[in-house]
């Protein structure tokens, strides 16, 4: 039973309020409910009982099934309300809007396939973190979000850009998506306008083409909902950062067929690193037009501007030998960065998206989507070399202005349902293309003076003049795909799909000439079998193959900036999912192997050999009781190099990949003590991580604690205030959060942040 309080109001508003209170995924076209009014529902009810009361007298009947809602004509309803049966777990033509942002559990996802379906019905592991959770944890970057998934670790310094590893594999340039289409991520992705962050774990080449075998990160954009929204959020931290964010949503038109969602934010940046400074401005708009009963049009635009320092995170390459780096480690902490006041990196990110969804009768739907992503920046990186025991170093500058990373994506998908005897087919056919251009010049890389890590000293800006940026790399990907999910009764489901992809890679030069370096086609299959022994529980097995774009040779390598050829991978996964009340418990066993890339002793970045990752992961997420919501998980991973010409690497663990991780975040409502008050806290644990390729240095594991509170207050004026206070790293633990590539990136020290959200 649920304690509900839904006042009498227009039916559409009442259904959305029920979805919020009962943690249901619910959305619909505003024209569906028209001007109907719902009766009040106050007291203890099941979700089904509450839905029945809201629909009473409307001529509609509803049924709750595994968090999904089915609406059909009520028996004996007047002729004027008779209509075709309609499933409204998503809008007739669109994905859920505000409902997707709520709660600590997302019930439906399209992260692994072309058709949205219940997470319980997917033969893959999917994690999703809604906007409500992001707000309650006061997350500011992807690094703050992925702490809730035990299979994800950091792969870069969060002050630079958002990169992670999933199941021990680095997510490269093609593994970051926005509403399912490829973007670039060489900058911090704004969360203010994101409805949820999805992480599809394991091979997803069928859905996304060239991508990491670890998985993909998919940012879902906030869309106009059925309800109006006016929210202002003010935030600050104890280092002096300040921020403001406005989130506005509205529907208009005679039939409320138009929708608009605006997000705007401005931040003054500050953190625990002495002297770190910067600012950021953000603006986005999402537009929707229900042009007819059959046609939905969407468009969105997003722009972010940031000016911030690019401090250098310590790396074992700063020292001449590994022994020297280990000797200096005791003097390092989260404030040990190399930076200069003038080394500021301007960054501009622009995203343009459009989508048309056309209903072809009752069973078929056609969607066309396009996306353009542009990132422009001037890179100024201070990289110490030949670090001495007293902290003195030779300062090297990498200066590369005018960089651009531009992605253009197009996708056409036809979805349909076909019944053949006892078999029900959910089909998807389509084509997509991705073009990824990288522009940069030869830049400047060289010594500019001497600094000291422990007693910073100013170094004059050399104001180097370099050549103009040029098209240095182009990757074209074009694909055809087909998938079929076959249901055999209520218990069995078989999934199969093929994707045929052609990949062409070109290298550029300052002369403007492009030279083709790779041009091949490949067909990658995916298979899955799912069995539901009882309602609310599923068992599955799946197999997938894929391709991943090769990495880019890092700074300091003899082939710096060279884009490597694609490499292939394979995965087998066995899993189980079951609902415990409104929460979802999942478990998965997996085995993934892929090609190996590394910088060899000759400082050449090479593709050589393979690595094998085998593991198990368990997660539990959602409301366990009316008062308690939690996210918990644990993952164990055996990752090792299998074969390579460098025999000393065989059997070694990849850098930055722990053997195990675990997390627990809980939010508990203290309504008996003070209505609207909730306490929350998190425990985040990690095993040892390899710092160097040969595993002679293993960074210690750690346990980190967070704590927070949330207080909601309703004012007589109709406004709603939400106060949030979070203290991270409560015990002030000193630990290494990232050792990928030899990085010595410490987790932030104890810090507090607060926010006030006003709904009006």
C-alpha angles and dihedrals in degrees: 000000000000128000102232135180112184114158123214106275142131109318094243092054091045093052091051091049090051089050090053096048096040096039093239125156103236135156137148145168108275088229089064096071097029114181096334117138124217127219119244119269113200126159137029116336140146114249089253093051091049092049091051091053093049092051095044110129093005096104088242131105127199140199129199113218119174092329092314123111125218119196121198137161112284116245109267094010117161115269093250092067099042109119142157116284108268132192110214104184079111130020113273088258106010143052120258113285119194093005090066091058095058134088133007095278130060111206101193133044143170094192096112102031141030094250123064112239141160112290086229088063099050119102089216139067114264129175123190129184115197127214092256091061091045089053095046091052091041090229115188102179142016089267089064091051102046093057083085092066118069092203094061128080134175118267100180141023109281089221089065107039141317114273127148141174121233119200086352096303123117113241106229134197095294098049099076117085139181113207087341097307126108121264136167121255107190086126137045110286112228115241098192094092098035120111092194143342114232125197115196106196124212131011114346101164091129091062102031107022115212105030145126118288087227092069141255137281113224122192113206114208121226111253133196110279134202091261128067114245132198114170131161120190126192119192141179141168133210092257092065102265115147131190143175128195132183122197115188129176132176142166121209143164130085091288094026087250094147123073132186131186120184126186122183129173142171126192138186104210124222134145144160095295110098112246095008110145142159146126137234135198126192137185131173139168131193119193131192134186123184091204093180140340087278104036130066121179123195133181134171140180130193131185130181128181123188135174112190143142119266102218116190115243113218116264132182087243089071089075125062093233136022090239090060091050092051091048091054095044096091090062094052126091141154091292095055104109134138112229145144126209092237094050094095120151117212110210129188123185124185128179127185121183138174134178136182120194119190124187110220099198123302100314108034135063132182123202131185119189134178133184137186120192125184129182121182125181145153108230119214111170125176109210119183118218133191093013113201126214092256091055098260114140143171106252116225121192125208106197118180115157126186097035117165133184111191126182127186118188132181128180134180117188131179114197126188145160121227129178120208112180108298092349125092115198124202103195134190127182128174156120134243141179135200127191117189118189124186120195124190138133132233087266126182126292118174149100117297103173144301129299139174124230096206098037104032117213130190120257119196118250104251090208092213119196113221136178123273122274118259138186098283101169138014127186120188121192124183124175148175120205142178130187135181129191109194120198117203103192121308097312112043129064128174122195126195137164146162130206124192111199132183116199126193122181125191130190119213138205139199087263089068094243117136118211120199110232101169135022119163141133129220138180115219122192132203127194132181139175123197129186128188109201091179133003112282095025130089135179120197147177126195142177127197140171127200153162129240128199108247119248129259118253106254128236110282095034118115090240094044115180094011110145110224127221122263118275129205133233142184134209140191119189135182120188151159134210129188136170119237102192104304093338127090123225116197135180132182140181115200144176121196129175127184143156121287128238126187145140108262129212090273088059090248116139105227145174106230132149131341141275128217125209121190123174154138128233133188126189137176122191140167139042114331093181135001088269103033127069123171148169116207135164149152132200133189119196133186105195123171144153108258105188137358140143087249097077092189090070097055111115093011123132116243115253117269096016116121122207090231143007134184136184141182127185119175133181118195125188115225096194092147090058098040125348109244095020121126132173123207139179143170139213117199121186133181137180127227121303129207113246098187132037094251094049094235088133118048116184113227121257120245148201117218127190130205129182135186149153137219127201124188120198127185115208127209089244089066094255121133121212124198119191119195130185123181130182113194125201089013094187094047092242117190108218144143111252096182134024099161110142091005095301119159097204111163124208114251116271123242109311140164131216131180138188141185119206120194121196112196 
